[in-house]
Every structure is written in structure tokens, then in C-alpha cells.
Amino acid sequence: MKKGVLKSIIAICGLGLLFGVGALMWQDVFFSFAGRKQLLQVKKPAVNAPVKISNYQRVFIPCYDSQNRLRIALRTYALQGVYHYLVVNPYNFKTVALPVTNFKPRKKVTGPAPGYCAQKELFRTPYMQALTKYTAGPYVMENYGLTASKRPQTGFFLTTDMCPSTKPFESEYFKTLVNLAERTKQPVPIGIAITGLWIIGHPTEFAWLMKQSADQKLQITWMNHSFSHVYYTDMPYEKNFLLAKQTNIQHEILATEKILLEHGQLPSVFFRFPGLISSEKLVKIIKEYGLIPVGSKAWLAKGQKPTVGSIILVHGNSNEPQGIKKVMPLLRDTKQKWLSLSKAF
């Protein structure tokens, strides 16, 4: 073999070896980086990663669970091709979301007769009685609905409105609630009147609230507060909030519930009108969706003082700091008793 040809072969082999080693080195760097990235992704906590549900619809279907107990399906939807119900327990007002196949349309009975539900049985339940009572006249435009417990109580009902806001939430307020739970060794009941736009605009803070619920620091009742909570500074109340002419009531109700379910949270049967402003027509629509209006006897930012059994209202979106200032002394008192909204009935 000629000397020039031999040198060319050696040079080519050298270059191949150099590129091969280089490729291996870059491969190691790439997989090392990818591995670290993957490790970081694994370590990053994921709280109720959202899923997508479709065909979310209003219904009213009496049904029975696996233990033959009466339930009422208020919504249906599809999740990964499986139809689900959002169901309320008509005796304790709690909701649950499960596949439709977990429920039966008839009660299991002995003998050939099918176990149909009687309306008188349905309307004797606490939920149906409350739904009927708190959607009946007389109708007032401001603060319609349940404002205080109708039974003797020894504590208060804490509710917090989360209207759309560009400000961060009241972190000191919510952390005080968590500290209270840690001191009393039990979750603090709180009704959070949530809007869809607040959830969309504050994903990190919403994730934090969900985590406190999962960690049993907060016992959250998610109250529907509409999706957009539209407010016009130059319009009177009778043409404002949900009473604005352009309002799509169905979307205002269902969109917020859908977002909650997609994040693994359960919408309750309680609804708070934006601004506490409503009308007879609006109340009757809310009733069709199986929702019970909740007002307030103690809107703290307006100077209203709570009494035992009152539903307290503060804003957790930094729009009413004076209300937060007034509620903080109550939260620091470990002897103060806080109650879940369902106890008001």
C-alpha cells in the first residue's frame, strides 16, 4: 500500500474516532440534562392536575347508590368516555362525582314491583326542603337567601368570596386559617364562593388552596359565585352583576362547576349571587339548577357585626382588606367555633 493512501486511511479513522467520542460525550451531556430535567419534573409536586370533561349538562334524576340510599343527580358529564353524575346526598347536602354505573334508577326491592321514587319521599329530605324554602318569596334584590342558621348554634359560618381580581389573594388570612387548623388539630370549615375567572387568573394560589384541602387543613365548601362576576361602575343594581342584559346565566353557572370538577374539586349545592344582587327570575333559574342561594348576615367590610349563627362574608382576593382586618381577631381565638354550611339547615 502506498504511503499517501495509508496516511489518508489513518486520518479518516482518527476523525471517525474523534467524532464518535464527541458524539458519545454530547449524548452523555444530553441524557444527563434530560435525566436531571425528568428528575426535577418528578420531584415537582402536582396537585390535582386538570382533566378535560365534556357534555356538562344540568339534570335532576333521583337515583340510589350501592347501599340503596336515595341520591339526586344534578349534573351529567363525560370523562374519558365514561359518563358521570354529580350527585347530592339530600340528607347532608354533600356532593360526590362518580360514574353513572355506580347508581341505579330504581330502589332494590323484594318482589316483582320496581322501586320507583315517590315525590313525597323526595320532598321530605332536608335538601329539597331547603331548596324550596330559600328560593321562595318574598323576593328582595339585595342579600336574598340564607343569611344565618335557622337552628340554634354555638359558632359562626365563615364564607370568603373570590371575585375576579388582578391582586394576589389574602395570604396572611389563609395562612392564619391553616395555623388555626394546626393548633386545634382539625380542619377549619370555610365556604369559598369561587368564580371561574379567579381560578383561571390565579392557578398557583388555587393549587395552594386545593393542597390545604387535601392536607385536611381547610374543610372547603366550594360555593358557585358565577364564572365572570361582571360589574359595571356606571349601572344601577337592577341592571348589574348577573342582572346585566347580556348575561348568559347557563354559562355563568356551569362553567365554574366544570372548572372545579376538572381540577378534582366538588362543586357544592350553594350559590352566592355576585354583589348579593338578584331578582325573582334569577332565583327561580338558580332553583332549576338545584342551587341554594346563600347571602350573609355579617358582611364585615360593611360594618355588619356577626352574632352566633351568622354567615360571615369577607373577600379573600385583596379587594376588601378592611373585612380581613376585622375577621383576624376571631381567627386567632382557638375557642371560637367554626361551622360547615350544611350545619345551618
Disulfide bonds with the S-S distance in Angstrom:
none
